[in-house]
């Protein structure tokens, strides 16, 4: 059974109505941790890259990256009208939240287990006069849409879980208010969210202080909350991207064939060390003679007219270029054009880039094809896979809109962690690194990240920086689309 508490009832002709952009709680009743159903297939620096997937733009007011969701279907303009509370009374729960008697959030008898979810619905930016949903609410709506579908599956599994949903409004102030005023938060066995790195940092520190595990779905920052054994990052950090790319490259090529390329900017140059260190880890020792070559481009002209790539190209073997430039599309385009011209007369080349390159709009995709582009990505779905087709159809039939990336993530994370919590109870985080999983868009291979500088046995017992999903797809651009080559 599912009971929902909603403080405001809204109505419109579009099926997004159910999302209820207001504080909601769900109760579902899981006896067993069951196999995935047929619908689910099988920094050390202060640099904060924020979300590392999907089309992005910089919010000029906050300086944060914001996801701009591209749907395969045109999105209808959503209009809401306010209904009379007398005619349409709010749905309320018959069993409001009660803290456990022992005060530590542990429920005797194996359940129900409680999950609090904090998402940026931006309910404060909904105006009844126009009835239009604030555009930046879309991320939370899509994520929550996937979550609701996962909750339905968890209920079918017989899981004994409770969900409490909160709106952070995208601000640290509101996030702090929720953490300090809602008793269900302190009684939670798991927190999922928030989205922005700044808010995720607030919740991660709260989780460490109150010993409540928190799953951060999007932020890949490696410095959210240092030395925090209660922090779980579902989105791999930049170091994981470097490790995955280098492991793939070095399994096929020698160090001498690899060239690291960045523009002459401090933050870009700083990223090179991740790839050099990943190479040392692959070899099992620090060998300065096996360092990757580094090509720091000082040419600041738009077309890189003064840049000479020839000396870095090999005539006898394939040359591998790694370009860890995150969002400088102009530089990437100019360099790839120069490389395409320069490679004539030399051996074949391969280029390895960042996941954001998949959303670049200026670059001629013929360059990707001709230069054998590869990228790392935590997200990939095959639109031709029957399982993906079914999920898209079910989502559209339920909500009247196509699922975005966030819908897949909300569905996958909620299903995986809901089952994990139901199987292992309050001790679930200690089983995380030994319980791999698989979802529609990724695999879950969580590892315990430790501080390499800690050496004593006593310190090692408590030496946990965080838990991190280390799996990444390696996608090759071939036949004019990205496809995985490491599955």
C-alpha positions as CSV (number, residue, x, y, z in Angstrom):
1,X,0.0,0.0,0.0
2,X,1.2,3.5,-0.7
3,X,0.0,6.5,1.3
4,X,0.8,10.0,0.1
5,X,0.7,13.3,2.1
6,X,0.4,16.4,-0.1
7,X,-0.3,19.8,1.2
8,X,-1.6,21.3,-2.1
9,X,-3.6,19.8,-4.9
10,X,-2.9,21.1,-8.4
11,X,-4.7,20.2,-11.6
12,X,-4.0,20.4,-15.4
13,X,-4.5,18.4,-18.5
14,X,-0.9,17.1,-18.5
15,X,0.1,14.0,-16.6
16,X,2.8,15.9,-14.7
17,X,0.1,16.7,-12.2
18,X,1.0,13.8,-9.9
19,X,4.5,15.2,-9.3
20,X,3.1,17.5,-6.6
21,X,5.9,20.0,-6.2
22,X,5.3,20.0,-2.4
23,X,6.4,18.1,0.7
24,X,5.3,14.6,0.2
25,X,5.8,11.3,2.1
26,X,5.4,7.8,0.7
27,X,5.1,4.5,2.6
28,X,5.5,1.3,0.7
29,X,5.4,-2.1,2.1
30,X,10.1,-5.7,0.8
31,X,10.4,-9.0,2.4
32,X,13.2,-10.1,0.1
33,X,15.9,-8.4,-1.9
34,X,14.8,-9.6,-5.2
35,X,16.4,-9.9,-8.6
36,X,16.0,-7.0,-11.0
37,X,12.7,-7.3,-12.9
38,X,12.6,-7.8,-16.7
39,X,12.2,-4.0,-17.1
40,X,15.6,-3.5,-15.7
41,X,18.5,-5.0,-17.6
42,X,20.8,-6.5,-16.6
43,X,40.3,16.2,-6.2
44,X,42.7,16.6,-4.6
45,X,42.1,20.0,-6.1
46,X,39.3,22.4,-5.1
47,X,38.0,22.3,-8.7
48,X,34.3,21.8,-8.6
49,X,33.0,20.4,-12.0
50,X,29.5,20.1,-10.7
51,X,27.3,17.9,-12.8
52,X,29.3,16.3,-15.6
53,X,26.6,15.0,-17.8
54,X,24.1,16.5,-20.2
55,X,23.8,19.9,-21.9
56,X,24.9,22.7,-19.6
57,X,24.9,26.4,-19.2
58,X,26.4,28.6,-16.6
59,X,23.9,30.4,-14.4
60,X,25.2,34.0,-14.4
61,X,23.7,34.7,-11.0
62,X,25.0,31.6,-9.1
63,X,28.0,30.6,-11.2
64,X,26.7,27.0,-11.1
65,X,26.4,24.7,-14.0
66,X,22.7,24.0,-14.8
67,X,21.5,21.1,-16.8
68,X,19.4,22.0,-19.9
69,X,17.4,19.0,-20.6
70,X,17.0,17.9,-24.2
71,X,14.0,15.6,-24.8
72,X,13.4,13.5,-27.8
73,X,9.8,14.8,-27.7
74,X,8.7,18.4,-27.7
75,X,7.7,19.4,-24.2
76,X,4.2,20.8,-23.8
77,X,3.8,24.0,-21.9
78,X,2.5,23.0,-18.5
79,X,-0.4,25.0,-17.1
80,X,-1.7,24.4,-13.6
81,X,-4.9,25.7,-12.1
82,X,-5.7,25.9,-8.4
83,X,-8.6,23.7,-7.2
84,X,-10.7,24.5,-4.2
85,X,-9.5,22.6,-1.1
86,X,-13.1,22.0,-0.2
87,X,-13.9,20.3,-3.5
88,X,-10.5,18.6,-3.7
89,X,-9.2,18.0,-0.2
90,X,-5.4,17.3,0.3
91,X,-4.4,13.7,0.5
92,X,-3.1,13.0,3.9
93,X,-1.4,10.1,5.6
94,X,-3.2,8.1,8.3
95,X,0.2,7.3,9.9
96,X,2.3,10.4,10.3
97,X,6.0,10.0,11.0
98,X,7.0,9.0,14.5
99,X,10.7,8.9,15.6
100,X,11.8,5.5,16.9
101,X,11.7,5.1,20.7
102,X,15.4,4.5,21.1
103,X,16.1,7.8,19.3
104,X,18.7,6.5,16.9
105,X,16.6,6.0,13.8
106,X,16.8,2.2,14.1
107,X,13.5,0.4,13.6
108,X,13.3,-2.8,15.5
109,X,12.1,-5.9,13.6
110,X,13.7,-5.0,10.2
111,X,11.5,-2.1,9.0
112,X,10.1,0.0,7.8
113,X,13.3,1.7,6.6
114,X,13.1,5.4,5.9
115,X,14.6,7.3,2.9
116,X,14.6,11.1,2.7
117,X,15.0,12.6,-0.7
118,X,16.0,16.3,-1.2
119,X,15.4,17.7,-4.7
120,X,15.3,21.2,-6.2
121,X,11.6,21.5,-7.2
122,X,11.7,25.3,-6.8
123,X,8.1,25.4,-5.6
124,X,8.6,29.0,-4.5
125,X,8.8,29.9,-8.2
126,X,5.5,28.6,-9.2
127,X,2.9,31.3,-9.7
128,X,-0.8,30.4,-9.7
129,X,-1.6,33.3,-11.9
130,X,0.2,31.9,-14.9
131,X,0.2,28.2,-13.9
132,X,3.6,27.6,-15.6
133,X,6.3,25.4,-14.0
134,X,9.6,27.1,-13.5
135,X,12.0,25.8,-16.2
136,X,14.7,24.7,-13.8
137,X,12.2,22.5,-11.9
138,X,12.5,20.1,-14.8
139,X,15.5,18.3,-13.4
140,X,13.8,17.4,-10.2
141,X,10.5,16.5,-11.9
142,X,12.2,14.1,-14.3
143,X,14.3,12.6,-11.5
144,X,11.2,12.2,-9.3
145,X,9.3,10.7,-12.2
146,X,11.8,7.9,-12.4
147,X,11.8,7.6,-8.6
148,X,8.0,7.1,-8.6
149,X,8.3,4.3,-11.2
150,X,11.0,2.7,-9.0
151,X,8.7,3.0,-5.9
152,X,6.0,1.1,-7.8
153,X,8.4,-1.7,-8.5
154,X,9.7,-1.7,-4.9
155,X,6.1,-2.0,-3.7
156,X,5.6,-5.0,-6.1
157,X,8.8,-6.5,-4.6
158,X,7.1,-6.2,-1.1
159,X,9.7,-3.8,0.2
160,X,9.0,-2.2,3.6
161,X,10.2,1.3,3.0
162,X,9.1,4.9,3.6
163,X,9.9,7.8,1.4
164,X,9.9,11.5,2.5
165,X,10.4,14.0,-0.3
166,X,11.6,17.6,0.3
167,X,12.1,20.7,-1.9
168,X,15.5,22.4,-1.3
169,X,14.4,25.2,-3.7
170,X,18.0,25.0,-4.9
171,X,19.4,27.0,-1.9
172,X,21.7,26.2,1.0
173,X,19.4,28.2,3.3
174,X,16.3,26.0,2.6
175,X,18.5,22.9,2.7
176,X,19.7,23.8,6.2
177,X,16.1,24.6,7.3
178,X,14.9,21.1,6.2
179,X,17.8,19.4,7.9
180,X,17.2,21.3,11.2
181,X,13.4,21.2,11.3
182,X,12.1,17.9,9.9
183,X,12.2,15.0,12.4
184,X,12.0,12.5,9.5
185,X,15.4,13.5,8.4
186,X,17.1,12.6,11.7
187,X,15.1,9.3,11.7
188,X,16.2,8.4,8.2
189,X,18.3,5.4,7.3
190,X,19.3,7.0,4.0
191,X,19.3,10.4,2.4
192,X,19.3,10.8,-1.4
193,X,20.2,14.2,-2.9
194,X,20.6,17.1,-3.4
195,X,21.6,18.1,-6.9
196,X,23.9,21.2,-6.7
197,X,27.3,20.6,-5.2
198,X,26.9,23.5,-2.8
199,X,23.7,21.9,-1.3
200,X,25.2,18.4,-1.5
201,X,28.1,19.6,0.7
202,X,25.7,20.9,3.3
203,X,23.8,17.6,3.5
204,X,27.1,15.5,3.4
205,X,28.4,17.4,6.4
206,X,25.1,16.9,8.2
207,X,25.2,13.2,7.4
208,X,28.6,12.8,8.8
209,X,27.7,14.6,12.0
210,X,24.5,12.6,12.5
211,X,25.9,9.3,11.1
212,X,23.2,9.0,8.4
213,X,24.4,7.7,5.0
214,X,23.7,10.1,2.1
215,X,23.7,9.2,-1.6
216,X,24.7,12.2,-3.8
217,X,23.3,11.4,-7.3
218,X,25.1,14.0,-9.5
219,X,27.9,16.0,-8.0
220,X,31.3,14.5,-9.0
221,X,33.3,16.8,-6.7
222,X,36.1,15.0,-4.8
223,X,36.0,17.5,-1.9
224,X,32.3,17.6,-0.9
225,X,33.0,16.4,2.6
226,X,36.5,15.0,3.4
227,X,36.9,12.0,5.6
228,X,33.2,11.2,5.5
229,X,32.4,7.4,5.7
230,X,28.7,8.2,5.3
231,X,29.1,9.9,1.9
232,X,28.1,7.8,-1.2
233,X,28.8,9.4,-4.6
234,X,26.9,7.8,-7.5
235,X,28.6,10.0,-10.1
236,X,32.3,9.2,-10.6
237,X,34.8,12.0,-9.8
238,X,37.2,13.4,-12.4
239,X,39.9,11.1,-11.1
240,X,37.7,8.1,-11.9
241,X,37.3,9.4,-15.5
242,X,41.1,9.7,-15.8
243,X,41.6,6.2,-14.4
244,X,39.0,4.7,-16.7
245,X,40.4,6.3,-19.8
246,X,44.0,5.5,-19.0
247,X,43.2,1.9,-18.2
248,X,41.5,1.5,-21.5
249,X,44.3,3.2,-23.4
250,X,47.2,1.5,-21.7
251,X,45.6,-1.9,-22.2
252,X,46.0,-1.3,-26.0
253,X,48.9,1.1,-26.4
254,X,52.3,2.1,-24.8
255,X,53.0,5.2,-22.9
256,X,55.2,6.5,-25.7
257,X,52.1,6.7,-28.0
258,X,50.1,8.9,-25.7
259,X,50.0,12.8,-25.8
260,X,48.1,14.9,-23.2
261,X,46.8,18.1,-24.7
262,X,45.4,21.2,-22.9
263,X,45.3,25.0,-23.5
264,X,47.7,27.0,-21.4
265,X,45.3,27.7,-18.4
266,X,46.1,26.7,-14.8
267,X,43.0,24.7,-14.2
268,X,43.4,22.8,-17.4
269,X,47.1,22.1,-16.8
270,X,46.3,20.9,-13.3
271,X,44.2,18.0,-14.7
272,X,47.2,16.5,-16.4
273,X,48.5,15.0,-13.1
274,X,45.4,12.8,-12.8
275,X,46.4,11.1,-16.1
276,X,50.1,10.8,-15.3
277,X,49.2,9.3,-11.9
278,X,46.7,6.9,-13.5
279,X,49.5,5.7,-15.8
280,X,51.8,5.1,-12.8
281,X,49.0,3.1,-11.1
282,X,48.5,1.0,-14.2
283,X,52.2,0.2,-14.4
284,X,52.4,-0.4,-10.6
285,X,55.4,1.9,-10.1
286,X,56.5,5.5,-10.7
287,X,58.7,5.5,-13.8
288,X,59.5,9.0,-15.1
289,X,60.7,7.5,-18.4
290,X,57.2,6.3,-19.1
291,X,55.4,9.6,-18.6
292,X,52.9,10.7,-21.2
293,X,54.0,13.5,-23.4
294,X,52.4,16.8,-22.5
295,X,51.4,19.4,-25.2
296,X,50.4,22.7,-23.6
297,X,49.0,24.9,-26.3
298,X,50.0,28.5,-25.8
299,X,48.5,29.7,-29.1
300,X,45.5,31.9,-28.2
301,X,44.3,32.5,-31.7
302,X,40.8,31.3,-32.5
303,X,41.9,28.9,-35.2
304,X,45.2,27.9,-33.5
305,X,47.1,29.1,-36.6
306,X,50.4,29.1,-34.8
307,X,50.1,25.6,-33.4
308,X,52.3,22.8,-34.8
309,X,51.0,19.3,-34.1
310,X,53.4,17.6,-36.4
311,X,56.2,16.9,-33.8
312,X,53.8,14.9,-31.7
313,X,52.6,12.6,-34.4
314,X,54.2,9.2,-35.0
315,X,54.9,7.7,-38.4
316,X,55.3,4.1,-37.2
317,X,52.5,3.7,-34.7
318,X,49.1,5.1,-33.9
319,X,49.2,8.4,-31.8
320,X,46.8,8.7,-28.9
321,X,45.7,12.2,-27.9
322,X,43.9,12.8,-24.6
323,X,42.3,16.2,-24.3
324,X,40.8,16.6,-20.8
325,X,39.2,20.0,-21.7
326,X,35.8,20.0,-20.1
327,X,33.7,22.8,-21.7
328,X,36.0,24.8,-24.0
329,X,34.2,23.8,-27.2
330,X,36.1,26.4,-29.3
331,X,39.5,25.0,-28.3
332,X,38.4,21.5,-28.9
333,X,37.0,22.3,-32.4
334,X,40.0,24.2,-33.5
335,X,42.4,21.6,-32.2
336,X,40.6,18.7,-33.9
337,X,40.5,20.6,-37.2
338,X,44.3,21.2,-37.0
339,X,44.8,17.5,-36.1
340,X,42.8,16.3,-39.0
341,X,45.0,18.3,-41.4
342,X,48.2,17.5,-39.7
343,X,47.8,13.7,-39.5
344,X,48.0,13.3,-43.3
345,X,51.2,11.3,-44.0
346,X,51.4,9.9,-40.5
347,X,49.9,6.9,-38.8
348,X,46.3,6.8,-37.6
349,X,45.3,8.8,-34.5
350,X,42.7,8.3,-31.7
351,X,41.3,11.1,-29.6
352,X,40.0,10.7,-26.1
353,X,37.8,13.5,-24.7
354,X,35.4,14.3,-21.9
355,X,31.6,13.4,-21.6
356,X,30.5,17.0,-22.3
357,X,31.8,16.6,-25.8
358,X,28.7,14.6,-26.6
359,X,26.6,17.7,-26.3
360,X,28.9,20.1,-28.2
361,X,26.9,21.8,-31.0
362,X,29.6,23.6,-33.1
363,X,31.8,20.6,-34.0
364,X,31.4,18.8,-37.3
365,X,30.7,15.2,-36.2
366,X,32.8,14.1,-39.2
367,X,35.8,15.1,-37.1
368,X,34.7,12.7,-34.3
369,X,34.3,9.9,-36.8
370,X,37.6,10.5,-38.7
371,X,39.7,11.0,-35.5
372,X,38.3,7.9,-33.8
373,X,36.9,9.8,-30.8
374,X,36.3,8.1,-27.5
375,X,34.8,9.6,-24.3
376,X,34.1,8.4,-20.8
377,X,30.6,8.7,-19.5
378,X,28.6,7.5,-16.5
379,X,25.4,7.6,-18.6
380,X,24.5,5.6,-21.7
381,X,21.3,4.1,-23.0
382,X,20.7,2.3,-26.2
383,X,17.6,3.7,-27.7
384,X,17.2,0.5,-29.8
385,X,17.3,-1.8,-26.8
386,X,13.8,-3.3,-26.3
387,X,14.2,-2.8,-22.5
388,X,14.9,0.9,-23.0
389,X,12.1,1.2,-25.5
390,X,9.7,-0.3,-22.9
391,X,10.9,2.1,-20.2
392,X,10.4,5.1,-22.5
393,X,6.9,3.9,-23.4
394,X,5.9,3.2,-19.8
395,X,7.3,6.6,-18.7
396,X,5.4,8.4,-21.5
397,X,2.2,6.5,-20.8
398,X,2.5,7.4,-17.1
399,X,3.4,11.1,-17.4
400,X,2.7,12.2,-20.9
401,X,6.3,13.2,-21.5
402,X,9.5,11.6,-22.7
403,X,12.1,10.6,-20.0
404,X,15.3,12.6,-19.9
405,X,18.6,11.4,-18.4
406,X,17.4,12.4,-14.9
407,X,14.5,10.0,-15.1
408,X,16.8,7.1,-15.8
409,X,19.0,8.1,-12.9
410,X,16.1,8.6,-10.5
411,X,14.7,5.2,-11.4
412,X,18.0,3.4,-11.3
413,X,19.3,4.9,-8.0
414,X,15.9,4.5,-6.2
415,X,15.5,0.9,-7.2
416,X,19.1,-0.1,-6.4
417,X,19.4,1.6,-3.1
418,X,15.9,0.8,-2.0
419,X,16.6,-2.9,-2.5
420,X,20.0,-2.6,-0.8
421,X,18.5,-0.9,2.2
422,X,15.7,-3.4,2.5
423,X,18.1,-6.4,2.3
424,X,20.7,-5.2,4.7
425,X,18.8,-2.7,6.9
426,X,20.5,0.1,8.7
427,X,23.9,-1.4,8.1
428,X,23.5,-1.2,4.3
429,X,26.5,1.1,3.7
430,X,28.9,-1.5,5.0
431,X,27.8,-3.9,2.3
432,X,27.9,-1.4,-0.5
433,X,31.3,-2.1,-1.9
434,X,30.6,-5.8,-2.1
435,X,27.2,-5.5,-3.8
436,X,27.5,-4.6,-7.5
437,X,24.4,-3.7,-9.4
438,X,23.2,-2.8,-12.9
439,X,20.6,-0.4,-14.1
440,X,19.2,0.9,-17.4
441,X,22.0,3.5,-17.8
442,X,25.0,2.3,-15.9
443,X,26.5,-0.3,-13.6
444,X,27.0,0.2,-9.9
445,X,30.5,-0.7,-8.8
446,X,31.0,1.2,-5.5
447,X,34.4,1.3,-3.9
448,X,35.6,2.5,-0.6
449,X,37.9,5.5,-1.2
450,X,40.6,5.8,1.3
451,X,43.4,8.3,2.1
452,X,46.7,6.9,0.7
453,X,48.7,8.9,3.2
454,X,47.2,7.0,6.2
455,X,49.5,4.2,7.2
456,X,48.9,3.0,10.8
457,X,46.6,0.0,11.4
458,X,44.4,2.0,13.8
459,X,44.0,4.8,11.4
460,X,43.3,2.4,8.6
461,X,40.2,1.1,10.4
462,X,38.6,4.5,10.1
463,X,40.3,5.6,6.9
464,X,37.3,6.2,4.7
465,X,37.0,9.3,2.5
466,X,33.8,8.3,0.8
467,X,32.2,5.6,-1.3
468,X,32.2,6.2,-5.0
469,X,30.8,4.4,-8.0
470,X,33.8,3.8,-10.2
471,X,32.1,2.4,-13.3
472,X,32.3,4.4,-16.4
473,X,31.3,3.6,-20.0
474,X,34.0,4.1,-22.6
475,X,32.0,5.3,-25.7
476,X,33.4,5.3,-29.2
477,X,32.0,7.6,-31.9
478,X,31.5,5.2,-34.8
479,X,29.0,5.2,-37.6
480,X,28.0,8.7,-36.4
481,X,26.8,7.8,-32.9
482,X,28.4,7.0,-29.6
483,X,28.4,3.3,-28.6
484,X,30.0,1.4,-25.7
485,X,33.1,-0.7,-26.2
486,X,33.9,-1.8,-22.7
487,X,30.6,-3.6,-21.7
